[in-house]
Amino acid sequence: MFSGGDYEEVARWLRNFVVAHAKRENLRVEAVVDTDGAREGQSYGVRLRLGEGLRPVPPGFPEVAENRGSLAWCSGLAGRVRGLAREFSAAGSGPLRSA
């Protein structure tokens, strides 16, 4: 696997990673990755969104850039993302899982 990368490359990877794992739990969940303003080059604002509901996902740029090559770290992040996506279903948004 790979680690490192510039801010934009890591943001693309993070967005794709979060979307892939969230949609395994609820197909209607979207990933929102904020990279502008004071965050630019320093951190990411990562949230899952379904309708008006938002759930924050905590990783920052240095953490993602340094650890995205670690299967154990990726597995932990995937678990957090999937758990947050499941919270939408538990709140009555309907699971809409793929077969």
C-alpha positions in Angstrom: 0.0 0.0 0.0 1.0 3.6 -0.2 1.4 6.5 2.3 2.2 10.1 2.0 1.1 12.3 -0.8 0.2 16.0 -1.2 -2.9 17.5 0.5 -5.2 17.2 -2.6 -4.2 13.6 -3.4 -4.8 12.6 0.2 -8.2 14.4 0.2 -9.3 12.5 -2.9 -8.2 9.2 -1.4 -10.0 10.0 1.9 -13.2 11.0 0.1 -13.2 7.8 -1.9 -12.4 5.7 1.1 -15.2 7.2 3.2 -17.8 7.0 0.5 -16.9 3.3 -0.2 -17.3 2.3 3.4 -20.3 4.4 4.2 -22.3 3.1 1.3 -21.8 -0.4 2.4 -24.1 0.4 5.3 -26.5 2.9 3.7 -26.5 3.7 -0.1 -28.0 7.2 0.5 -25.2 8.4 2.7 -22.8 11.0 1.2 -19.3 12.0 2.2 -18.5 15.6 2.7 -14.8 16.5 2.8 -14.0 20.2 3.5 -10.6 21.3 2.4 -11.0 25.1 2.0 -10.4 28.1 4.2 -8.4 27.7 7.4 -8.3 23.9 6.9 -6.4 24.1 3.5 -3.2 22.2 3.7 -3.6 21.5 7.4 -6.7 19.3 8.1 -9.9 17.9 6.7 -13.5 18.4 7.8 -14.9 14.9 7.1 -18.6 14.3 7.7 -21.2 11.8 6.5 -24.5 13.4 5.4 -28.0 12.0 4.9 -30.6 14.6 4.3 -30.1 17.2 7.0 -28.2 14.9 9.3 -24.4 15.1 9.6 -22.0 12.9 11.5 -18.3 13.9 11.8 -15.4 11.6 11.0 -12.3 12.7 12.9 -9.1 12.1 10.9 -6.8 15.0 9.9 -4.3 15.5 7.1 -1.1 14.4 8.8 -2.8 11.3 10.3 -4.3 10.2 7.0 -1.2 10.9 5.0 1.0 9.0 7.4 -1.3 6.0 7.9 -3.3 5.3 4.8 -0.7 2.7 3.9 -1.4 0.8 7.1 -4.0 -1.9 6.8 -4.7 -1.8 10.6 -5.3 1.9 10.5 -7.5 1.7 7.4 -9.5 -1.1 9.0 -10.1 1.1 12.1 -11.2 4.1 10.0 -13.5 1.9 7.9 -15.1 0.6 11.1 -15.7 4.1 12.4 -17.2 5.2 9.1 -19.4 2.2 8.8 -20.6 2.7 12.4 -21.5 6.3 11.8 -23.4 5.3 8.6 -25.3 2.7 10.6 -26.4 5.5 13.0 -28.4 7.0 10.2 -30.3 3.7 9.7 -30.9 3.4 13.4 -32.3 6.9 13.4 -35.0 5.8 11.0 -33.5 6.8 7.6 -33.8 3.2 6.3 -30.9 1.0 5.5 -31.1 0.7 1.7 -28.2 -1.7 1.6 -27.1 -3.3 -1.6 -27.5 -7.0 -2.0 
